[in-house]
């Protein structure tokens, strides 16, 4: 293909790709404009509840692990007879 035709077509394709990227949904971020947009997955009530449950479980597991380490350390420093 001639460079006179190929390079302008390539430039138009690049501009079109950038324009499409400006309005196409960007993963879990904010909502895109209307023709392409939908409610992001992480903003649905079910996902919000699941994220809260996961955070609470992680905090519970972390505090249990810290308590176990403290218990083991206190037993190692002052064993009961």
Secondary structure, DSSP 8 states (H G I E B T S, - for coil): --HHHHHHHHHHHHHHHHHHHHHS--TTSS---TTT----GGGSHHHHHHHHHHHHHHHHHHHHHHHHHHHHHHHHHS---
